[in-house]
């Protein structure tokens, strides 16, 4: 090249070298930027990797393999380049790339660069560390920046969330929270709430916080972890211990402002009682748990531990009684199978005592007895009338051997006073001395009917000494040691029993058998004598429970004249308004107990739901319904009879709900109602809502809330569901996924409460939707799709929710996704009986399954005959097809699952050379994510006529070059799908047809497949042929188009063949000889010489002749050994095999033909 004088010569051409860069994507479990032990290689779906020059002008994309490795092979100049990593939306929110740009040298030897991926920590604090040349994303924890190519001499800046504190020391970057907690745990040996010097050790606990709306739970051990950082208001939950119990568990630590640096100091005491002596009180406000034991806890104790919660729930077990006292406000809570819920607590004192410590009756000369010492330390003292009960610690340690002094004077019933830990205890215990003398008497009472048949019964009862009365709540199993029992007929006191015996007359149609309905302590024993009005005399056996099951006849005949009636309807109050409304049902065969003056009887309602009792005495009557399927909200109805006349009272009952939660509410006016799951207006039942406090007794997984006069009883646990359409098929709710979709599905929540199955249905007419379901405990959701749901399918068919603490108020939140896909185009994959998902046709990688919390290794798959399921892991890939049974995969680390519709491209039509339309079944095109189909890099344009159509039309571009059958590539949601489809273009076709008198047609073609047909029509035949002639070193093709028509008087047709002559000097000549009667011949002659020149001559000749003899002859003569055919009515043409390279001899002439395998 000449250089102009004075100009600068151009630089020499760049030296280009070919090399490659390789590496792998991996889950960096220890966040150190190095692939080492414990790290896991990942499938790389969802990422794109490429090599870019420093000036960002050239880019080479990597080839990504199924096992997560990649390779970039390119030709570049030597030097430094950058590896760029970009992620698609389906990469997953549970992971992030700490680096997206890696400096890479381009060398002869190549380069290896592994790409780490960080699993997002629940600790949060994701931010950026920047230098002038790069950005690195990190999160909560401690990192050596050198591992990320950031060095101490570089200028480093950081950008992290405001609740995070970032500290850089040399190359070590620490990321933590700004709030610090100093924790002290101690043994409260004095039970006064004051921190002592007794420091505990090896106490394991969890700290539960919230980070950016997500739950964070961390485990610690005290005292090694006595200083921890907090991202927000948090809870401290202690592991269960055998030897000690925290005074406050689920301890709430309030962080006022997490965005400023602050320190919080907390002390928590422990007590050392046996677990059976603990009562736990749960704050309805904060869910903190207060644990107390047998002791007296004063207001100063509660102030020291910071406990001031006024709404409490607790359960009282056997041998336990809770006494709350604050001035005149005294509440006593006895043992109950239900949980108490109390309000308006103002801390005075709380005591826990053993109600069964002392016997009820003591001989008048005193008593030696052994009692338990239930207090955690020290010994209590007990006194009667100022005289101490002498107690000595027994050898077992927790027992006291005590002597109760003899009675001296005054009342036989004495109050026991007690002290413990220098505190005067509540005066709870009393004893009754037996009288010094014993009086014995016998009384016999006989009840007689006035009807035609009478029965007499005589009963004798004896009692010695004093007596006690136990009050039994008619509506519950609760019992107390004070009160009065309604008694109708009482015998005189006799020797031998404690209590009172009643003899009661009832009317019945049968003889009553002895019935026992439950345990009893001290109190009354009713002996009921029943008579019959039949013609025979029957005497009933005594019933020891005071109740008899009878059938009401509407009247009772006793010893006194009947002068009035007490009657009424027992009705099911469906609308809970305490009024017998029109349309509500009166209930037949309901047992009703009526107790009044001289009567204690059980009658049954008749078929109309009416009970009727004849009465003969004035006074107070009580009515109580005895039933297993109904209950009275007011428990007992009191009716005052002032005059002997007819009284009718209708009795409200509620049908027992399958949801349970049956219990009671009581106010400070001692008004008590039975309630159950649901809402009720208390004012309709004369319940004063302005009471100072309310006490609830409910099952432990239920709680009540009162708003004015409206009481709502429900379970303590809620599942809050956000139902949404997962438009981008990534398994999570994105901020932009808020479009409205009509749907028609039903959500079914299934639970079990007290052995009863509960099923509730919620119609879902559109999405998105917020739905809160109140549940008693662990529950299962099922989704039922209606037949007309075309393009909405649920991800989870069934999903099981675990309620960890059903006895604590809790809210579990979950995002429940649906997909825009036809339910008929899905496959069900189950993990066990409680988990099942539906996946439509497409590809779902590991991040999808993590986002939907499908993190189990056992799956069961049963494809249909037209489905293929590809399940891939890092190490293997399984193709699962239909085999009439489920395929179970266990311990399979899924990287992706692809659902393939095998018949997508079945029977698609052949496409013309200039392009056309193919029709596919609509299995992908109903949602936001649609596939991209392409052939040879050219995209097919696919469209729906409307969203409900079953097929898709795809426009195929014209054929350009290459094979006529081209594979179809599918990319869906950023991922390459399995494809078994091809586009088949029409192949150019040449047709040959001829007709002879003999009906024989012969066709010979070269370079193409020719279809030959023979049709007889007045002896007219048309033949198109391509003849190939070979010289010594040159192949010559001669095209002969001949139209032959012949008519003779004898009906014999003669056809003149096309003759090819090969010369010795490499020149080929083609000659057509016309000897027919009537023929038109078009022939194209190509001549090739030895110097590889070709001459082509076309001769069109038409000859008309008439032969009188009717004889036609064919003759062909060549110097090259052409065969002569005489008198043969056959079209003779050379033939060539086009499927392979071969030599073919036709009519004695050797021809060389090159075939094209792409033609069919």
MOUR-V633311 format. One record per pair of residues at least 12 apart in sequence whose C-alpha atoms are under 8 Angstrom apart, sorted by the first residue. I is the first residue (numbers start at 1). GAP is how many residues later the second one is. If there is no record, write none. Layout:
i;gap
I;GAP
I;GAP
//
This chain:
i;gap
14;63
15;62
16;59
16;60
16;61
16;62
17;58
17;59
17;60
17;61
17;91
18;55
18;56
18;57
18;58
18;90
19;54
19;55
19;56
19;87
19;88
19;89
19;90
19;91
20;51
20;52
20;53
20;54
20;90
20;91
21;50
21;51
21;52
21;89
21;90
21;91
21;92
22;47
22;48
22;49
22;50
22;89
22;90
22;91
22;92
23;46
23;47
23;48
23;89
23;90
23;91
23;92
24;17
24;44
24;45
24;46
24;89
24;90
24;91
25;16
25;17
25;18
25;19
25;43
25;44
25;89
25;90
25;91
25;92
26;13
26;14
26;15
26;16
26;42
26;88
26;89
26;90
26;91
27;12
27;13
27;14
27;15
27;89
27;90
27;91
27;92
28;12
28;88
28;89
28;90
28;91
29;89
29;90
31;87
31;112
32;111
32;112
32;115
33;83
33;114
33;115
34;82
34;113
35;79
35;81
41;26
41;27
41;833
42;25
42;26
42;832
42;853
43;23
43;24
43;25
43;830
43;831
43;852
44;20
44;21
44;22
44;23
44;24
44;25
45;23
45;46
45;800
45;930
46;41
46;42
46;43
46;44
46;45
46;928
46;929
47;38
47;39
47;40
47;41
47;44
48;13
48;14
48;37
48;38
48;39
48;40
49;12
49;13
49;21
49;34
49;35
49;36
49;37
50;12
50;22
50;33
50;34
50;35
51;21
51;30
51;31
51;32
51;33
52;29
52;30
52;31
52;32
53;27
53;28
53;29
54;26
54;27
54;28
60;12
60;14
66;808
67;806
67;807
67;808
68;806
76;30
77;29
78;27
78;28
78;29
79;26
79;27
79;28
80;23
80;24
80;25
80;26
81;22
81;23
81;24
81;25
82;19
82;20
82;21
82;22
83;17
83;18
83;19
83;20
83;21
84;16
84;17
84;18
85;15
85;16
86;14
88;886
89;639
89;641
90;638
90;639
90;640
90;757
90;758
90;883
90;884
91;756
92;638
92;755
92;756
92;759
93;27
93;754
93;758
94;25
94;26
94;753
94;756
94;757
95;22
95;23
95;24
95;25
96;21
96;22
96;23
96;24
97;19
97;20
97;21
97;40
98;18
98;19
98;20
98;38
98;39
98;40
99;16
99;17
99;36
99;37
99;38
101;33
120;19
121;18
121;19
122;89
122;92
122;93
122;94
123;16
123;17
123;88
123;93
124;15
124;16
124;87
124;88
125;13
125;14
125;15
125;35
125;36
125;38
125;39
125;50
125;51
126;12
126;13
126;14
126;34
126;35
127;12
127;31
127;32
127;33
127;34
128;30
128;31
128;32
129;27
129;28
129;29
129;30
130;26
130;27
130;28
131;19
131;23
131;24
131;25
131;26
132;23
136;12
139;36
140;34
140;35
140;36
141;33
141;34
141;35
142;30
142;31
142;32
142;33
143;29
143;30
143;31
144;27
144;28
144;29
145;26
145;27
145;28
146;25
150;21
151;20
152;18
152;19
162;97
163;14
163;15
163;68
163;95
163;96
163;97
164;12
164;13
164;14
164;67
164;95
165;12
165;13
176;53
177;52
177;53
177;54
177;81
178;51
178;52
178;53
178;80
178;81
178;82
178;83
178;84
179;50
179;51
179;52
179;53
179;76
179;79
179;81
179;82
179;83
179;84
179;85
180;47
180;48
180;49
180;50
180;81
180;82
180;83
180;84
181;45
181;46
181;47
181;48
181;49
181;82
181;83
181;84
181;85
182;44
182;45
182;46
182;81
182;82
182;83
182;84
183;43
183;44
183;82
183;83
183;84
183;85
184;15
184;42
184;81
184;82
184;83
184;84
185;14
185;15
185;37
185;82
185;83
185;84
185;85
186;12
186;13
186;14
186;81
186;82
186;83
186;84
187;12
187;13
187;82
187;83
187;84
187;85
188;81
188;82
188;83
189;82
191;80
191;106
191;110
192;105
192;108
192;109
192;112
193;76
193;108
193;109
193;111
193;112
194;75
194;107
194;110
194;111
195;72
195;73
195;74
200;22
200;23
201;21
201;22
202;19
202;20
202;21
203;18
203;19
203;20
203;35
203;36
204;15
204;16
204;17
204;18
204;34
204;35
205;14
205;15
205;16
205;17
205;31
205;32
205;33
205;34
206;12
206;13
206;14
206;30
206;31
206;32
206;33
207;12
207;13
207;27
207;28
207;29
207;30
208;26
208;27
208;28
208;29
209;21
209;22
209;23
209;24
209;25
209;26
210;21
210;22
210;23
210;24
211;20
211;21
230;25
230;28
231;27
232;22
232;23
232;25
232;26
233;19
233;20
233;21
233;22
233;23
234;18
234;19
234;20
234;21
235;15
235;16
235;17
235;18
236;13
236;14
236;15
236;16
236;17
237;12
237;13
237;14
238;12
242;33
243;29
243;30
243;31
244;26
244;27
244;28
244;29
244;30
245;25
245;26
245;27
245;28
245;46
246;22
246;23
246;24
246;25
246;45
247;21
247;22
247;23
247;24
247;42
247;43
247;44
247;45
248;20
248;21
248;40
248;41
248;42
248;43
249;39
249;40
249;41
249;42
250;37
250;38
250;39
251;37
251;38
252;34
252;36
268;37
272;104
273;20
273;103
277;16
277;17
277;97
278;13
278;14
278;15
278;16
279;12
279;13
279;14
279;35
279;36
279;37
280;12
280;34
280;35
281;31
281;32
281;33
281;34
282;30
282;31
282;32
282;526
283;26
283;27
283;28
283;29
283;30
284;27
284;28
284;29
284;525
285;24
285;26
287;521
287;522
292;60
293;59
293;82
293;83
294;57
294;58
294;59
294;60
294;80
294;81
294;82
295;56
295;57
295;58
295;80
295;81
295;125
296;53
296;54
296;55
296;56
296;124
296;127
296;129
297;52
297;53
297;54
298;49
298;50
298;51
298;52
299;48
299;49
299;50
302;45
308;38
308;39
309;36
310;33
310;34
310;35
310;36
311;30
311;31
311;32
311;33
311;34
312;29
312;30
312;31
313;26
313;27
313;28
313;29
314;25
314;26
314;27
315;20
315;21
315;22
315;23
315;24
315;25
315;385
316;17
316;18
316;19
316;20
316;21
316;23
316;24
317;18
317;19
317;20
318;17
319;16
319;34
319;35
319;36
319;37
320;14
320;15
320;32
320;33
320;34
320;35
321;12
321;13
321;14
321;31
321;32
321;33
321;34
322;12
322;28
322;29
322;30
322;31
323;27
323;28
323;29
323;30
323;103
324;24
324;25
324;26
324;27
325;23
325;24
325;25
326;20
326;21
326;22
326;23
327;21
334;144
334;145
334;146
335;143
336;141
336;142
337;362
338;325
338;359
338;360
338;361
338;362
339;357
339;358
339;359
339;360
339;361
340;355
340;356
340;357
340;358
341;354
341;355
341;356
341;357
341;362
341;363
342;351
342;352
342;353
342;354
343;350
343;351
343;352
344;348
344;349
344;350
351;74
351;75
354;20
355;74
357;14
357;15
358;13
358;71
358;73
359;72
360;70
360;71
360;72
361;70
361;71
361;72
361;73
361;105
362;69
362;70
362;71
362;72
363;43
363;70
363;71
364;42
364;43
364;69
364;70
364;71
364;72
365;40
365;41
365;42
366;37
366;38
366;39
366;40
366;41
367;36
367;37
367;38
367;39
368;33
368;34
368;35
368;36
369;32
369;33
369;34
369;35
370;29
370;30
370;31
370;32
371;28
371;29
371;30
371;31
372;26
372;27
372;28
373;25
373;26
373;27
374;24
378;42
378;43
379;41
380;38
380;39
380;40
380;41
381;37
381;38
381;39
382;34
382;35
382;36
382;37
383;33
383;34
383;35
384;30
384;31
384;32
384;33
385;29
385;30
385;31
387;18
389;13
389;14
389;15
389;16
390;12
390;13
390;14
391;12
407;26
412;20
412;21
412;22
412;23
413;17
413;18
413;19
413;20
414;16
414;17
414;18
414;19
415;12
415;13
415;14
415;15
415;16
416;12
416;13
416;14
416;15
417;12
432;34
433;33
434;31
434;32
435;30
435;31
437;28
438;26
438;27
439;25
439;26
439;55
439;56
440;22
440;23
440;24
440;53
440;54
440;55
441;21
441;51
441;52
441;53
441;54
442;18
442;19
442;20
442;50
442;51
442;52
443;16
443;17
443;18
443;48
443;49
444;14
444;15
444;16
444;47
445;12
445;13
445;14
445;15
445;46
445;58
446;12
446;13
447;58
447;111
447;112
448;110
448;111
449;82
449;108
449;109
449;110
450;107
450;108
450;109
451;82
451;106
452;81
452;83
453;79
453;80
453;81
453;82
453;83
453;84
454;77
454;78
454;79
454;83
455;76
455;77
455;82
455;83
455;84
456;83
457;72
457;82
459;44
460;31
461;30
461;31
461;32
461;33
461;34
461;36
461;39
461;40
462;30
462;31
462;32
462;33
462;34
462;35
463;30
463;31
463;32
463;33
463;34
463;35
463;36
463;37
464;29
464;30
464;31
464;32
464;33
464;34
465;33
466;32
467;31
467;32
468;31
468;54
468;55
469;12
469;13
469;14
469;15
469;16
469;30
469;53
469;54
469;55
470;12
470;13
470;14
470;15
470;51
470;52
470;53
471;12
471;13
471;14
471;52
472;13
474;150
474;161
474;162
475;157
475;160
475;161
475;199
485;39
486;109
486;110
487;15
487;108
487;109
487;113
488;14
488;16
488;107
488;108
488;109
488;110
488;111
488;112
489;13
489;14
489;15
489;109
489;110
490;12
490;13
491;12
498;24
498;25
499;23
499;24
499;25
499;26
500;23
500;24
500;25
500;26
501;23
501;24
501;25
501;26
502;22
502;23
502;24
502;25
502;26
503;23
503;24
503;25
503;26
504;22
504;23
504;24
504;25
504;26
504;94
504;95
504;96
504;97
505;23
505;24
505;25
505;26
505;53
505;94
505;95
505;96
506;22
506;23
506;24
506;25
506;50
506;93
506;94
506;95
506;96
507;23
507;24
507;25
507;26
507;43
507;45
507;46
507;48
507;49
507;50
508;22
508;23
508;24
508;25
508;42
508;43
508;44
508;45
509;23
509;24
509;25
509;41
509;42
510;22
510;40
511;19
511;20
511;21
511;27
511;28
511;29
511;30
512;18
512;28
512;29
512;31
512;36
512;37
512;38
513;27
513;28
513;29
513;30
514;27
514;28
514;29
514;30
515;28
515;29
515;30
515;32
515;33
516;27
516;28
516;29
517;28
518;27
525;19
525;20
525;21
526;17
526;18
526;19
526;20
526;21
527;15
527;16
527;17
527;18
527;19
528;14
528;15
528;18
528;19
528;20
529;12
529;13
547;46
547;54
547;55
548;53
548;54
549;42
549;53
549;54
549;55
550;41
550;52
550;53
550;54
551;38
551;52
551;53
551;54
552;51
552;52
552;53
552;54
552;59
552;60
553;59
554;57
554;58
554;59
554;60
555;57
555;58
555;59
556;57
556;58
556;59
557;57
560;56
561;55
562;52
562;53
562;54
563;51
563;52
563;53
563;81
563;82
564;50
564;51
564;52
564;80
564;81
564;82
564;83
565;47
565;48
565;49
565;50
565;80
565;81
565;82
565;83
566;46
566;47
566;48
566;49
566;80
566;81
566;82
566;83
567;43
567;44
567;45
567;46
567;79
567;80
567;81
567;82
568;42
568;43
568;44
568;80
568;81
568;82
568;83
569;17
569;18
569;36
569;40
569;41
569;42
569;80
569;81
569;82
570;16
570;17
570;20
570;35
570;39
570;40
570;41
570;80
570;81
570;82
570;83
571;13
571;14
571;15
571;16
571;38
571;79
571;80
571;81
571;82
572;12
572;13
572;14
572;15
572;80
572;81
572;82
572;83
573;12
573;79
573;80
573;81
574;80
576;78
576;104
576;105
577;104
577;107
578;74
578;106
578;107
579;73
580;70
580;72
586;22
586;23
586;24
587;18
587;20
587;21
587;22
587;23
588;16
588;17
588;18
588;19
588;20
588;21
588;22
589;15
589;16
589;17
589;18
589;20
590;14
590;15
590;19
590;35
590;36
590;37
591;12
591;13
591;14
591;34
591;35
591;36
592;12
592;13
592;19
592;31
592;32
592;33
592;34
593;29
593;30
593;31
593;32
593;33
594;27
594;28
594;29
594;30
595;26
595;27
595;28
596;23
596;24
596;25
596;26
597;20
597;21
597;22
597;23
597;24
598;19
615;29
616;28
617;27
618;22
618;23
618;24
618;25
618;26
619;21
619;22
619;23
620;18
620;19
620;20
620;21
621;17
621;18
621;19
621;20
622;14
622;15
622;16
622;17
623;13
623;14
623;15
623;16
624;12
624;13
629;26
629;27
630;23
630;24
630;25
630;26
631;22
631;23
631;24
631;25
631;43
632;19
632;20
632;21
632;22
632;42
633;19
633;20
633;21
633;40
633;41
633;42
634;38
634;39
634;40
634;51
635;38
635;39
637;14
656;20
657;19
657;20
658;98
658;100
659;18
659;94
659;99
660;16
660;17
660;93
660;94
661;14
661;15
661;16
661;37
661;38
661;40
661;41
661;52
661;53
661;54
662;12
662;13
662;14
662;15
662;36
662;37
663;12
663;13
663;33
663;34
663;35
663;36
664;32
664;33
664;34
665;29
665;30
665;31
665;32
666;28
666;29
666;30
667;21
667;24
667;25
667;26
667;27
667;28
668;23
668;24
668;25
668;26
669;19
669;22
671;16
671;17
672;15
675;38
676;37
677;35
677;36
677;37
678;34
678;35
678;36
679;31
679;32
679;33
679;34
680;30
680;31
680;32
681;28
681;29
681;30
682;27
682;28
682;29
683;26
689;19
689;20
700;107
701;14
701;15
701;16
701;75
701;76
701;105
701;106
701;107
702;12
702;13
702;14
702;74
702;105
703;12
703;13
714;60
715;59
715;60
715;61
716;58
716;59
716;60
716;90
716;91
716;92
716;93
716;94
717;57
717;58
717;59
717;60
717;86
717;89
717;91
717;92
717;93
717;94
717;95
718;54
718;55
718;56
718;57
718;92
718;93
718;94
719;53
719;54
719;55
719;56
719;92
719;93
719;94
719;95
720;50
720;51
720;52
720;53
720;91
720;92
720;93
720;94
721;49
721;50
721;51
721;52
721;92
721;93
721;94
721;95
722;46
722;47
722;48
722;49
722;91
722;92
722;93
722;94
723;44
723;45
723;46
723;47
723;48
723;92
723;93
723;94
723;95
724;13
724;14
724;43
724;44
724;45
724;91
724;92
724;93
724;94
725;12
725;13
725;14
725;16
725;42
725;43
725;92
725;93
725;94
725;95
726;91
726;92
726;93
726;94
727;92
727;93
727;200
727;201
727;202
728;200
728;201
728;245
729;90
729;119
729;200
729;244
730;114
730;117
730;118
730;121
731;86
731;117
731;118
731;120
731;121
732;83
732;85
732;116
732;119
732;120
733;82
733;84
738;30
739;28
739;29
740;26
740;27
740;28
741;25
741;26
741;27
742;23
742;24
742;25
743;21
743;22
743;23
743;24
743;46
743;49
744;19
744;20
744;21
744;22
744;41
744;42
744;44
744;45
745;18
745;19
745;20
745;38
745;39
745;40
745;41
745;44
746;15
746;16
746;17
746;18
746;37
746;38
746;39
746;40
747;14
747;15
747;16
747;17
747;34
747;35
747;36
747;37
748;12
748;13
748;14
748;33
748;34
748;35
748;36
749;12
749;24
749;30
749;31
749;32
749;33
750;29
750;30
750;31
750;32
751;24
751;25
751;26
751;27
751;28
751;29
752;24
752;25
752;26
752;27
753;23
753;24
776;30
777;25
777;26
777;29
778;22
778;23
778;24
778;25
779;21
779;22
779;23
779;24
780;18
780;19
780;20
780;21
780;54
781;16
781;17
781;18
781;19
781;20
782;15
782;16
782;17
783;13
783;14
783;15
784;13
789;33
789;34
790;31
790;32
790;33
790;158
791;29
791;30
791;31
791;32
791;135
791;136
791;157
792;26
792;27
792;28
792;29
792;30
792;31
793;25
793;26
793;27
793;28
793;29
793;30
793;45
794;23
794;24
794;25
794;43
794;44
795;21
795;22
795;23
795;24
795;42
795;43
795;44
796;20
796;21
796;39
796;40
796;41
796;42
797;38
797;39
797;40
797;41
798;36
798;37
798;38
798;39
799;35
799;36
799;37
800;34
800;35
819;108
820;106
820;107
820;108
821;19
821;102
821;103
821;105
821;106
822;18
822;101
822;104
823;17
825;15
825;16
825;98
826;12
826;13
826;14
826;15
827;12
827;13
827;35
827;36
827;72
828;33
828;34
829;30
829;31
829;32
829;33
830;29
830;30
830;31
831;25
831;27
831;28
831;29
832;27
839;60
840;59
841;57
841;58
841;59
841;60
841;82
841;83
842;56
842;57
842;58
842;82
842;130
842;135
843;53
843;54
843;55
843;56
843;129
843;132
843;134
844;52
844;53
844;54
845;50
845;51
845;52
846;48
846;49
846;50
857;32
857;33
857;34
857;35
857;36
857;37
858;30
858;31
858;32
858;33
858;34
859;29
859;30
859;31
860;26
860;27
860;28
860;29
861;25
861;26
861;27
862;19
862;20
862;21
862;22
862;23
862;24
862;25
863;17
863;18
863;19
863;20
863;23
864;17
864;18
865;16
865;17
866;16
866;35
866;36
866;37
867;14
867;15
867;32
867;33
867;34
867;35
868;12
868;13
868;14
868;31
868;32
868;33
868;34
869;12
869;28
869;29
869;30
869;31
870;27
870;28
870;29
870;30
871;23
871;24
871;25
871;26
871;27
872;22
872;23
872;24
872;25
873;19
873;20
873;21
873;22
873;23
874;19
874;20
874;21
898;79
900;78
902;78
904;16
904;17
904;77
905;15
905;75
905;76
905;77
906;75
908;12
909;75
910;73
910;74
910;75
910;76
911;45
911;72
911;73
911;74
911;75
912;46
912;73
912;74
913;45
913;46
913;72
913;73
913;74
914;43
914;44
914;45
915;40
915;41
915;42
915;43
915;44
916;39
916;40
916;41
916;42
917;36
917;37
917;38
917;39
918;35
918;36
918;37
918;38
919;32
919;33
919;34
919;35
920;31
920;32
920;33
920;34
921;29
921;30
921;31
922;27
922;28
922;29
922;30
925;19
925;27
926;21
926;22
929;43
929;44
930;42
930;43
931;39
931;40
931;41
931;42
932;38
932;39
932;40
933;35
933;36
933;37
933;38
934;34
934;35
934;36
935;31
935;32
935;33
935;34
935;48
936;30
936;31
938;19
940;14
940;15
940;16
940;17
941;13
941;14
941;15
942;12
942;13
959;26
963;195
964;19
964;20
964;21
964;22
964;23
964;194
964;195
965;17
965;18
965;19
965;20
966;16
966;17
966;18
967;13
967;14
967;15
967;16
968;12
968;13
968;14
968;15
987;172
987;173
989;19
989;20
989;21
989;22
990;18
990;19
990;20
990;21
991;19
991;20
991;21
991;33
992;18
992;19
992;20
992;21
992;30
992;31
992;32
992;33
993;18
993;19
993;20
993;21
993;22
993;28
993;29
993;30
993;31
994;18
994;19
994;20
994;21
994;26
994;27
994;28
994;29
995;19
995;20
995;21
995;22
995;24
995;25
995;26
995;27
996;20
996;23
996;24
996;25
996;57
996;133
996;134
996;135
997;19
997;22
997;54
997;55
997;56
997;132
998;131
998;132
999;15
999;16
999;17
1000;14
1000;130
1001;12
1001;13
1001;129
1001;130
1002;129
1002;130
1002;131
1003;20
1003;21
1003;22
1003;130
1003;132
1004;21
1004;22
1004;23
1004;129
1004;130
1004;131
1004;132
1005;20
1005;21
1005;22
1005;130
1005;131
1005;132
1005;133
1006;20
1006;21
1006;22
1006;129
1006;130
1006;131
1006;132
1006;147
1006;149
1007;131
1007;146
1007;147
1007;148
1007;149
1008;130
1008;148
1008;151
1009;129
1009;150
1009;151
1019;26
1019;27
1019;28
1019;34
1020;24
1020;25
1020;26
1021;22
1021;23
1021;24
1022;20
1022;21
1022;22
1023;18
1023;19
1023;20
1024;16
1024;17
1024;18
1025;14
1025;15
1025;16
1025;108
1026;12
1026;13
1026;14
1027;12
1027;13
1027;106
1027;107
1027;108
1028;106
1028;108
1028;123
1028;124
1028;125
1029;31
1029;33
1029;39
1029;120
1029;121
1029;122
1029;123
1030;32
1030;120
1030;121
1030;122
1031;31
1031;32
1031;33
1031;35
1031;36
1031;37
1031;59
1032;34
1033;33
1033;57
1034;32
1034;54
1034;55
1034;56
1034;58
1035;53
1035;116
1035;117
1036;32
1036;50
1036;51
1036;52
1036;58
1037;49
1038;32
1038;46
1038;47
1038;48
1038;49
1039;44
1039;45
1039;46
1039;47
1040;18
1040;42
1040;43
1040;44
1040;45
1041;40
1041;41
1041;42
1041;43
1042;38
1042;39
1042;40
1042;41
1043;36
1043;37
1043;38
1043;39
1044;34
1044;35
1044;36
1044;37
1045;33
1045;34
1045;35
1046;30
1046;31
1046;32
1046;33
1047;30
1047;31
1048;29
1048;58
1048;59
1048;62
1048;63
1049;59
1049;60
1049;61
1050;60
1050;61
1051;59
1052;58
1052;59
1052;60
1052;77
1053;23
1053;59
1053;76
1054;21
1054;22
1054;23
1054;58
1054;59
1054;60
1054;73
1054;74
1054;75
1054;76
1055;20
1055;21
1055;59
1055;74
1055;75
1055;76
1056;16
1056;17
1056;18
1056;19
1056;20
1056;58
1056;59
1056;75
1057;15
1057;16
1057;59
1057;74
1057;75
1057;76
1058;12
1058;13
1058;14
1058;15
1058;25
1058;75
1059;12
1059;13
1059;14
1059;57
1059;59
1059;63
1060;58
1061;57
1061;58
1061;59
1062;57
1062;58
1063;57
1065;24
1065;25
1066;22
1066;23
1066;24
1066;25
1067;20
1067;21
1067;22
1067;23
1068;18
1068;19
1068;20
1068;21
1069;16
1069;17
1069;18
1070;15
1070;16
1070;17
1071;14
1073;43
1074;29
1075;38
1075;39
1076;27
1076;29
1076;36
1077;26
1077;27
1077;28
1077;29
1077;30
1077;35
1078;25
1078;26
1078;27
1078;28
1079;23
1079;24
1079;25
1080;20
1080;21
1080;22
1080;23
1081;19
1081;20
1081;21
1082;16
1082;17
1082;18
1082;19
1083;15
1083;16
1083;17
1084;12
1084;13
1084;14
1084;15
1085;12
1085;13
1085;14
1112;15
1113;13
1113;14
1113;15
1114;12
1114;13
1114;14
1120;29
1121;27
1121;28
1122;25
1122;26
1122;27
1123;24
1123;25
1132;15
1133;13
1133;14
1134;12
1134;13
1136;15
1136;17
1137;16
1137;18
1138;15
1138;16
1138;17
1138;18
1139;16
1139;17
1139;18
1140;14
1140;15
1140;16
1140;17
1141;12
1141;13
1141;14
1142;12
1142;13
//
